[in-house]
Amino acid sequence: MKPDILRTRTIAAIVGVIVLSGLLAVVAERFISRSRSKTHSPSYNFKIKRNVQIVGNKTLIVNTVNGKIRGPAIHVRKGDKLSVLLTNELPDHGVSLHWHGFEMRESKHLDGVVGLTQCAVAPGESFLYEFVVEEVPGTYWWHGHSGMVPVGHDFIRGPLIVHPEDEDLDLDDSSTDSYTVANQITLLYQDLYPNFMGYDHPLTMGGLVRNAVPDFEGFHSGAITWTSGILNGEIQPTIDVQNGEYLFRIINGGGIFSYYFSIDGYKLIVVGTDGGPVEPYETDVVMIGTGERYDVRVHFNISGPSQNIWIRAMTPSKDQKKGVMGILRIRVDETVPHLNGVPESELIDMTRANILNCNMFEKPQYNCNSVTNLVSTLKRARLPESETHLADFLFQFVPQYGHLWSIDNGVWKQNVLPHKAMIADTFDPAKDLHPNALVLSLPFNKSVTLVIRSVTAFPHPIHLHGHKFEVLEVATRQREDCPDGRCDLLDLDKLFTTSVQKLSTRPTQGVLKDTVMVPVGGAVAIRFNTDNPGVWFLHCHLDQHMEDGQGFIVHEGGYSQSIFPEDYPSCDSTGKLQHLETADCNCFEDESLDERWRMKSSYKCSKPHLCKHVG
């Protein structure tokens, strides 16, 4: 063989080896990267502190995570092990963390509800929440669940985003604490109050004042006048995008108000709610109650180089003049600078807009569409046997009246959670369960339908821990049925389009959620499988309503647990200030009320501000 031919073949062989080595390196890197993604273990340190911060033009006492009012955004992939070390540096109250929307099937003891799954982490102590994330990819959030801290605005809350295992995102760098990852933008809304929780909220608890929102023509879900709110920790933040499609993950992380969410001039394509995917649904506006989440896709395609528009979350009042505003800055591409300044776009015409999730009356104020219009693409197993339970809650802002519940036509009670962990096998119901606690015991592996009815004059967001439930039907009322802001409790046959029994055995699946709005004076029928034994909480997600007893315990499958982590919070609260004490007393009749609202012997209250002999 000629030397030049041999030399050519040798060089070609060497080049081939180099190319092959490069290809193998790329494949190996992708394999290693994919393996890293499957073993990703995000870790966070949360220090709960109290400090004074200026928010907009307000100087506020605030309870914060790591000294900030913008809670860290947690990003995980399905299958990741999540670790959050909670350290309580508050001087006067215990804390815990709840992973809102997570079913916690393999980590029930870490659900974070003080009185059910744990005792509070006392001041000066720490606790590690560590578990494998097995949730459906979607939008969730985390927040405290140890009652209202008596001093300061509550900013112990933040986004919790679950990504698919194979999603090509770099979640191993500092972006894991970001509210924006690639073309996914998280929007966390919160309410602000004139003073702080220790002052504003007790005014509305137990009916000490009447409804402070006079505009009954609108849909309000608050008992104090809305003053302001924040988006992602700011009064009026700027959010930058460019031409193309974006996914907005919208979270109502507030304590009282619902919001009408819209983006001026753009349609919203709803693709998910409460952590579950749905078939694309086009709308102009989405009403989002506290605790609810909606994922919407928006495609930007401006013709000019740049444009500024409003991104709105307006309170559900008639005039649509109050709400949280953000500036959305759009540009054609990265070569064009963003505009500065306030947008000129005008408020959306709500009388012509399509609005999702706002059917609070049979004669609605606007063109409202029920959340049941959404179709979940996630399917749940159907169980052949079904049980039906009625959970009536009766609640009004009238003197000496509380947030009372009744299960299956039983005694109306103002629910009180125990101070010990009910999940523990050492829990003695005869000694440790408060006499006013409401407990619904459910057998294992049944299909259960709950009917939740209301007589109140504004909607309530109801949240169930440990489950995604089907929303079978939302029943509404006529405005005329609620004179003076009160509604009669209607029979079930007059609420739904068919009998509850037929609803409970309906073969088609309802949209899957974990938080649902119960309409003014109406009802909601939800269905879920009791395939996740545990001690779960069902409650109104308005902060003061939950604190005031508007909820009950779901004890599923007789579950208890005997093995806990070594650093599990102790329930010996001697000297630890883990919780606020509550009084135990009965309601008294109030002659100033008409007959249907007087307290009777079948009503049991347990909060000191409801007792005439207290203070």
Sequence and secondary structure as in RCSB ss.txt:
>XXXX:A:sequence
MKPDILRTRTIAAIVGVIVLSGLLAVVAERFISRSRSKTHSPSYNFKIKRNVQIVGNKTLIVNTVNGKIRGPAIH
VRKGDKLSVLLTNELPDHGVSLHWHGFEMRESKHLDGVVGLTQCAVAPGESFLYEFVVEEVPGTYWWHGHSGMVP
VGHDFIRGPLIVHPEDEDLDLDDSSTDSYTVANQITLLYQDLYPNFMGYDHPLTMGGLVRNAVPDFEGFHSGAIT
WTSGILNGEIQPTIDVQNGEYLFRIINGGGIFSYYFSIDGYKLIVVGTDGGPVEPYETDVVMIGTGERYDVRVHF
NISGPSQNIWIRAMTPSKDQKKGVMGILRIRVDETVPHLNGVPESELIDMTRANILNCNMFEKPQYNCNSVTNLV
STLKRARLPESETHLADFLFQFVPQYGHLWSIDNGVWKQNVLPHKAMIADTFDPAKDLHPNALVLSLPFNKSVTL
VIRSVTAFPHPIHLHGHKFEVLEVATRQREDCPDGRCDLLDLDKLFTTSVQKLSTRPTQGVLKDTVMVPVGGAVA
IRFNTDNPGVWFLHCHLDQHMEDGQGFIVHEGGYSQSIFPEDYPSCDSTGKLQHLETADCNCFEDESLDERWRMK
SSYKCSKPHLCKHVG
>XXXX:A:secstr
  HHHHHHHHHHHHHHHHHHHHHHHHHHHHHHHHHHHHT   EEEEEEEEEEEEETTEEEEEEEETTBSS   EE
EETT EEEEEEEE  SS  B EEEET   TT GGGS  BTTTB  B TT EEEEEEE  S SEEEEEEE S   S
SSEE  EEEEEEE TT     SSGGGG SEETTEEEEEEEEE SS HHHHHHHHGGGSS  S   TTS    SS 
  EEEETTBSS EEEEESEEEEEEEEE  SS  EEEEETT  EEEEEETTEEEEEEEESEEEE TT EEEEEEEE
  SSSEEEEEEEEE SSSS   EEEEEEEEESSTTS    S        TTTSEEES   BSS SSEEE GGG  
BSS     S EEEEEEEEE  SSTT   EEEETT  EE     SS TTBTT  HHHHS TT  EEEE SS EEEE
EEEE BSS EEEEETT  EEEEEEE B GGG GGGB     GGGTSSS HHHHHT SS  EEESEEEE TT EEE
EEEE  S EEEEEEE SHHHHHTT EEEEEETT  B    TT   S  TTT  S           TTS GGGS  
TTEE   GGG TT  
